[in-house]
């Protein structure tokens, strides 16, 4: 990256959605690299809007950073972003010349197990790449710019690398996906039946509070986990099995793998030392109700979970009307404060116009 050695100021803004992992990323090494490949669907309505004002001055000698979340200062988030910048000086050679004001807001509760770090850090990464494009001379093409954004997002939050793209996304090296890498995510545009690209994803908020154990702490517990190596083997195999189900339009096989991955993730948490349980009684009630409706009505809907108590219900768009009726009658009683977010597979991030 070559500086123009000029004092530069400007504004950039991006909206980036969260994603729901099909094959879970749980365990890492090195600089935020995954122990196994993961697959995800990028969502549409669960997103973060991030606005960045920047001032790059060659005469400045130290990073100046302010951060606000929903209009209020947030010391913990600001500290996380500051550490992200300072821990990666090779990726930000201009860091000590930078004065930056970041304002962010979510369409959903943060730190509740809906991958808020994925949407927030991917939005920030896209803002930074956009800023770099405006300030510095760059010969990178659009695809390379998104690769850099995915790389930067990964350094901040592993799952954020996947939110840089829409649709089905892979992060982590696997033979199934040409060009896949541990260092950045790649979109998968071929070999997927159209039924999955319009899949619905309804998020049921069992508990809107912040989860008691961070994902970072959970990943660290995999370092000495007795079942770690078997987990990584199974995850790689599940990527291959998902590839077949996605290509063949096999919704039942897709759903079986989806639920297996969700329960495996929480099983790993329960088997950690120290162990922790993020599921709530109403989480289990929702899972039981989903299975009961599926078995009794032959209805094609399935659940998955992130690292939290809230449930993602996934089903084809063609049955969305009936699914919503089941959600309102069978599942809503277990949801906190009517917290239901109707979402779907989305097209990915978009640049925002700065508000006047």
C-alpha positions in Angstrom: 0.0 0.0 0.0 1.6 3.2 -1.2 0.7 6.4 0.6 0.0 9.6 -1.3 1.6 11.5 1.6 -1.2 14.0 1.7 -3.6 15.0 4.5 -6.8 13.1 3.6 -10.2 13.3 5.2 -13.5 11.7 4.4 -16.5 9.5 5.3 -17.5 6.0 4.4 -20.4 3.8 5.6 -21.3 0.1 5.0 -24.1 -2.2 6.0 -23.0 -5.8 6.6 -25.3 -8.7 7.7 -24.6 -11.4 10.1 -24.3 -15.0 8.9 -25.5 -18.3 10.3 -22.9 -21.1 10.1 -24.0 -24.5 8.7 -20.7 -26.1 9.5 -19.4 -24.5 12.7 -16.0 -22.9 13.3 -14.9 -23.8 16.8 -11.2 -23.9 17.5 -8.4 -21.8 16.0 -4.7 -21.4 15.7 -2.1 -18.7 14.8 -3.5 -15.4 13.9 -7.2 -16.2 13.9 -7.0 -19.2 11.6 -9.6 -22.0 11.7 -8.9 -25.5 12.7 -11.6 -26.7 10.2 -13.4 -25.2 7.2 -16.8 -23.7 7.9 -19.8 -23.0 5.7 -22.5 -20.3 6.2 -25.5 -18.5 4.8 -25.2 -14.7 4.9 -28.5 -13.3 6.2 -30.5 -10.2 5.2 -32.3 -8.5 8.1 -29.8 -9.1 10.9 -27.2 -6.5 10.1 -24.8 -3.8 11.4 -24.6 -0.3 10.0 -21.2 1.3 10.5 -20.2 4.9 9.8 -16.6 6.0 9.7 -15.2 9.5 9.6 -11.4 9.5 9.0 -8.5 11.9 9.0 -5.1 10.6 7.8 -2.4 13.1 8.5 1.3 12.2 7.8 2.3 14.5 10.7 0.2 12.6 13.2 2.2 10.3 15.4 -0.5 8.2 17.3 -3.8 6.6 16.6 -6.8 8.6 17.7 -10.0 6.5 18.0 -13.5 7.1 19.2 -16.4 4.7 19.0 -20.1 4.9 19.7 -22.8 2.2 19.6 -26.4 3.2 19.1 -25.3 6.8 19.8 -23.6 6.1 23.1 -19.9 5.6 23.9 -19.0 2.0 24.5 -15.6 1.5 26.1 -15.4 -2.3 25.7 -16.1 -2.1 22.0 -13.7 0.8 21.5 -11.0 -1.1 23.3 -11.6 -4.2 21.1 -11.2 -2.2 18.0 -8.1 -0.4 19.3 -6.5 -3.7 20.0 -7.5 -5.0 16.6 -5.6 -2.0 15.0 -2.6 -2.2 17.1 -2.2 -6.0 16.9 -1.9 -5.9 13.1 0.5 -3.1 12.2 1.6 -4.8 9.0 -2.0 -4.6 7.8 -2.4 -1.0 8.8 0.9 0.8 8.0 -0.9 4.1 8.3 -2.2 3.4 11.8 -0.3 6.1 13.7 -1.4 8.7 11.1 -5.1 7.9 11.6 -7.8 9.7 13.5 -11.0 7.8 13.2 -14.5 8.1 14.6 -16.7 5.0 14.3 -20.4 4.9 14.8 -22.3 1.6 14.7 -25.7 0.2 15.3 -27.4 -3.2 15.0 -30.8 -4.4 13.8 -30.6 -7.1 16.5 -29.3 -7.5 20.1 -25.5 -7.8 20.3 -23.6 -10.5 22.2 -26.7 -12.8 22.3 -25.4 -15.5 20.0 -26.5 -14.1 16.6 -22.9 -13.4 15.4 -23.0 -9.7 16.1 -19.2 -9.7 15.8 -19.6 -11.1 12.3 -21.8 -8.3 11.1 -20.0 -5.5 13.0 -16.4 -6.4 12.1 -17.2 -7.2 8.5 -18.9 -3.8 8.2 -15.8 -2.1 9.8 -13.5 -4.0 7.5 -15.4 -2.9 4.4 -15.3 0.7 5.7 -11.5 0.4 6.1 -10.9 -1.0 2.6 -13.2 1.6 1.1 -11.2 4.3 3.0 -7.9 2.9 1.8 -9.3 2.8 -1.8 -10.1 6.5 -1.5 -6.9 7.7 0.2 -4.2 5.5 -1.2 -3.2 4.6 -4.7 -4.4 1.0 -5.4 -4.3 -1.3 -8.3 -6.5 -3.9 -6.7 -9.6 -5.0 -8.6 -13.0 -5.4 -6.9 -12.5 -9.1 -6.2 -9.2 -8.4 -4.5 -10.7 -5.6 -2.5 -13.3 -7.9 -1.1 -10.6 -10.5 -0.4 -8.7 -7.9 1.6 -11.9 -7.0 3.5 -12.5 -10.6 4.3 -8.9 -11.0 5.5 -9.2 -7.9 7.8 -12.6 -9.0 9.1 -11.1 -12.4 10.0 -8.4 -10.8 12.1 -11.1 -9.0 14.1 -13.5 -12.0 14.3 -13.2 -15.2 12.5 -16.8 -15.6 11.4 -16.8 -12.0 10.1 -14.7 -13.1 7.2 -17.8 -14.9 5.8 -20.1 -11.9 6.1 -18.2 -9.9 3.5 -20.1 -12.0 0.9 -23.7 -12.9 0.3 -25.3 -16.3 -0.2 -23.3 -19.4 0.6 -19.8 -18.8 1.9 -16.8 -20.9 2.8 -14.0 -20.0 5.1 -11.1 -22.5 5.5 -9.3 -24.6 3.1 -11.2 -27.5 1.6 -10.9 -29.5 -1.6 -14.6 -28.9 -2.3 -14.2 -25.1 -2.9 -11.7 -23.9 -5.4 -9.6 -21.0 -4.0 -10.7 -21.7 -0.4 -8.3 -20.4 2.2 -7.7 -20.2 5.9 -6.9 -16.5 5.5 -10.1 -15.3 4.0 -13.5 -16.5 3.0 -14.8 -17.1 -0.6 -18.3 -17.1 -2.0 -19.8 -20.3 -3.5 -21.8 -19.5 -6.6 -21.9 -22.9 -8.3 -23.0 -26.3 -7.3 -25.9 -25.1 -5.1 -29.6 -25.9 -5.9 -31.6 -22.7 -6.1 -33.9 -23.9 -3.3 -31.2 -23.1 -0.8 -30.5 -19.6 -2.1 -34.0 -18.5 -1.1 -34.1 -20.3 2.2 -35.8 -18.6 5.1 -34.1 -18.1 8.5 -36.3 -17.1 11.4 -34.4 -16.1 14.6 -36.2 -16.8 17.9 -34.8 -14.8 20.8 -35.0 -17.1 23.8 -32.8 -14.8 25.8 -31.8 -11.2 24.7 -29.1 -10.9 27.3 -25.4 -11.1 26.7 -24.1 -14.6 26.9 -21.9 -15.3 30.0 -19.0 -16.8 28.0 -17.4 -15.1 25.0 -16.8 -17.0 21.8 -13.1 -16.1 22.2 -13.0 -18.0 25.5 -14.9 -20.9 24.0 -12.4 -21.2 21.1 -9.6 -21.2 23.6 -11.0 -24.2 25.5 -10.7 -26.3 22.3 -6.9 -26.2 22.7 -7.1 -28.9 25.3 -10.4 -30.4 24.5 -10.4 -34.2 24.6 -12.5 -34.5 21.4 -10.9 -31.7 19.4 -9.2 -33.7 16.7 -12.3 -35.9 16.1 -14.4 -32.7 15.9 -12.1 -31.2 13.2 -12.3 -34.5 11.2 -16.1 -34.6 11.5 -16.4 -31.0 10.5 -14.3 -31.5 7.3 -16.5 -34.6 6.5 -19.6 -32.5 7.0 -18.4 -29.9 4.5 -18.3 -32.7 1.9 -21.7 -34.0 2.9 -23.2 -30.6 2.8 -21.7 -30.1 -0.7 -23.7 -33.1 -1.9 -26.9 -32.1 -0.2 -26.6 -28.5 -1.6 -25.9 -29.7 -5.1 -28.7 -32.2 -5.1 -31.4 -30.0 -3.5 -31.7 -32.6 -0.7 -33.4 -30.6 2.0 -33.7 -33.6 4.4 -30.0 -34.3 4.2 -29.3 -30.6 4.6 -31.5 -30.4 7.7 -30.0 -33.5 9.3 -26.5 -32.1 9.0 -27.6 -28.6 10.1 -29.0 -29.9 13.4 -26.1 -32.3 14.0 -23.7 -29.4 13.7 -25.7 -27.2 16.1 -25.9 -29.9 18.7 -22.2 -30.8 18.3 -21.2 -27.2 18.9 -23.0 -27.1 22.2 -21.9 -30.6 23.1 -18.3 -29.4 22.8 -19.1 -26.5 25.2 -20.6 -29.0 27.7 -17.5 -31.2 27.4 -15.0 -28.4 27.8 -13.0 -27.9 31.0 -14.4 -25.8 32.5 -17.7 -26.7 30.8 -20.4 -24.2 30.1 -24.1 -24.5 29.0 -25.6 -21.7 26.9 -28.9 -23.5 26.1 -31.9 -22.4 28.1 -35.0 -24.5 28.9 -37.0 -22.7 26.2 -34.2 -23.5 23.7 -34.9 -27.1 24.2 -38.7 -26.6 24.2 -38.4 -24.9 20.8 -36.2 -27.8 19.4 -38.7 -30.3 20.7 -41.6 -28.5 19.1 -39.8 -28.2 15.7 -39.1 -31.9 15.7 -42.7 -32.7 16.7 -44.2 -30.6 13.9 -41.7 -32.0 11.4 -42.5 -35.6 12.3 -46.2 -35.3 12.7 -46.9 -33.0 9.7 -44.0 -34.1 7.5 -43.0 -30.4 7.4 -39.5 -29.4 6.1 -38.1 -27.1 8.8 -35.0 -27.5 10.8 -33.0 -25.7 13.6 -29.5 -24.5 14.2 -27.8 -22.6 16.9 -24.8 -20.3 17.2 -22.9 -20.0 20.4 -25.9 -18.9 22.4 -29.4 -19.9 23.4 -31.3 -18.4 20.5 -32.7 -20.6 17.8 -32.5 -20.2 14.0 -35.4 -22.0 12.2 -34.6 -22.7 8.6 -37.0 -23.8 5.9 -37.6 -23.4 2.1 -39.3 -20.2 0.9 -42.1 -22.2 -0.6 -43.4 -23.2 2.9 -42.9 -19.8 4.5 -46.6 -19.0 5.0 -47.2 -22.2 6.9 -44.0 -22.0 8.8 -45.0 -18.6 10.1 -48.3 -20.0 11.3 -46.4 -22.8 13.2 -44.0 -20.2 14.6 -46.8 -18.0 15.9 -48.8 -20.9 17.4 -46.2 -23.4 18.5 -42.9 -21.6 19.0 -43.7 -18.0 20.1 -44.7 -19.0 23.6 -41.1 -19.8 24.3 -39.7 -16.5 22.9 -38.7 -13.6 25.1 -40.7 -10.4 24.6 -42.0 -11.5 21.2 -38.4 -11.4 19.9 -38.8 -13.0 16.5 -36.7 -11.8 13.5 -37.9 -13.1 10.2 -34.8 -13.3 8.0 -33.6 -15.1 4.9 -30.5 -15.8 2.9 -29.3 -12.4 1.7 -27.2 -10.8 -1.0 -24.4 -9.5 1.2 -23.1 -6.1 2.3 -23.8 -2.8 0.7 -22.3 0.7 0.8 -24.5 3.3 2.6 -25.1 6.9 1.9 -23.9 9.1 4.7 -27.0 10.7 6.4 -27.5 14.4 5.7 
